Amino acid sequence: MPENIKWDAVFQSIVDTWLPLFGVIIAVIVIAVVVHIIKKKHKK
């Protein structure tokens, strides 16, 4: 493995790939939690 890898570029490509994916996952979790809370409130 060459030592002259531009880690900034590697890190940037990882961020560009994973950040949107994490954003989607977090959004889905938040929506699921909100829906769950709303359903609990409606049952009472």
DRENPA-3360 file (N, C-alpha, C; in nm, 2 decimals, always signed):
BEGIN
1 = MPENIKWD = +0.08/-0.12/+0.00/+0.00/+0.00/+0.00/+0.09/+0.12/+0.00 ~ +0.07/+0.21/-0.10/+0.16/+0.33/-0.11/+0.13/+0.43/+0.01 ~ +0.24/+0.49/+0.06/+0.23/+0.58/+0.17/+0.18/+0.72/+0.13 ~ +0.18/+0.75/+0.00/+0.14/+0.88/-0.04/-0.01/+0.89/-0.08 ~ -0.09/+0.81/-0.01/-0.23/+0.82/-0.03/-0.28/+0.96/+0.03 ~ -0.37/+1.02/-0.05/-0.42/+1.15/+0.00/-0.54/+1.11/+0.09 ~ -0.52/+1.11/+0.22/-0.62/+1.07/+0.32/-0.74/+1.16/+0.32 ~ -0.71/+1.29/+0.29/-0.82/+1.39/+0.29/-0.92/+1.35/+0.18;
9 = AVFQSIVD = -0.87/+1.31/+0.06/-0.95/+1.27/-0.05/-1.03/+1.14/-0.01 ~ -0.96/+1.04/+0.05/-1.02/+0.92/+0.09/-1.13/+0.95/+0.19 ~ -1.10/+1.03/+0.29/-1.20/+1.06/+0.39/-1.32/+1.13/+0.33 ~ -1.29/+1.22/+0.24/-1.40/+1.30/+0.17/-1.49/+1.21/+0.10 ~ -1.43/+1.11/+0.03/-1.51/+1.01/-0.05/-1.60/+0.93/+0.04 ~ -1.54/+0.89/+0.16/-1.61/+0.81/+0.25/-1.73/+0.89/+0.31 ~ -1.70/+1.02/+0.34/-1.80/+1.10/+0.40/-1.92/+1.12/+0.30 ~ -1.88/+1.15/+0.17/-1.98/+1.17/+0.06/-2.06/+1.05/+0.04;
17 = TWLPLFGV = -2.01/+0.93/+0.07/-2.08/+0.80/+0.04/-2.17/+0.77/+0.16 ~ -2.12/+0.78/+0.29/-2.18/+0.73/+0.41/-2.28/+0.84/+0.47 ~ -2.24/+0.97/+0.46/-2.32/+1.07/+0.52/-2.47/+1.07/+0.48 ~ -2.49/+1.07/+0.35/-2.64/+1.06/+0.30/-2.70/+0.93/+0.35 ~ -2.63/+0.82/+0.36/-2.69/+0.69/+0.40/-2.72/+0.70/+0.55 ~ -2.63/+0.75/+0.63/-2.66/+0.77/+0.77/-2.78/+0.87/+0.79 ~ -2.78/+0.97/+0.71/-2.89/+1.07/+0.72/-3.03/+1.00/+0.70 ~ -3.03/+0.91/+0.60/-3.16/+0.84/+0.57/-3.19/+0.75/+0.68;
25 = IIAVIVIA = -3.09/+0.67/+0.73/-3.12/+0.58/+0.85/-3.17/+0.66/+0.97 ~ -3.10/+0.77/+1.00/-3.14/+0.85/+1.12/-3.28/+0.90/+1.10 ~ -3.31/+0.95/+0.97/-3.45/+1.00/+0.94/-3.55/+0.89/+0.96 ~ -3.53/+0.77/+0.91/-3.62/+0.66/+0.93/-3.64/+0.63/+1.07 ~ -3.54/+0.63/+1.15/-3.55/+0.60/+1.30/-3.63/+0.70/+1.37 ~ -3.60/+0.83/+1.34/-3.67/+0.94/+1.40/-3.82/+0.93/+1.36 ~ -3.85/+0.91/+1.24/-3.99/+0.90/+1.19/-4.06/+0.78/+1.26 ~ -3.99/+0.67/+1.27/-4.05/+0.55/+1.34/-4.08/+0.58/+1.49;
33 = VVVHIIKK = -3.99/+0.65/+1.56/-4.01/+0.68/+1.70/-4.13/+0.78/+1.71 ~ -4.13/+0.88/+1.63/-4.24/+0.98/+1.63/-4.37/+0.91/+1.61 ~ -4.38/+0.83/+1.51/-4.51/+0.75/+1.48/-4.55/+0.67/+1.60 ~ -4.45/+0.60/+1.66/-4.47/+0.52/+1.78/-4.53/+0.60/+1.89 ~ -4.47/+0.72/+1.92/-4.52/+0.81/+2.03/-4.66/+0.85/+2.00 ~ -4.69/+0.89/+1.87/-4.82/+0.94/+1.83/-4.92/+0.83/+1.86 ~ -4.89/+0.71/+1.81/-4.98/+0.60/+1.83/-5.01/+0.57/+1.98 ~ -4.91/+0.58/+2.06/-4.92/+0.56/+2.21/-5.02/+0.67/+2.26;
41 = KHKK = -5.00/+0.79/+2.22/-5.08/+0.90/+2.27/-5.23/+0.89/+2.23 ~ -5.25/+0.84/+2.11/-5.39/+0.82/+2.06/-5.46/+0.71/+2.13 ~ -5.39/+0.61/+2.18/-5.45/+0.49/+2.25/-5.51/+0.54/+2.39 ~ -5.45/+0.64/+2.45/-5.50/+0.68/+2.58/-5.63/+0.75/+2.58;
% end
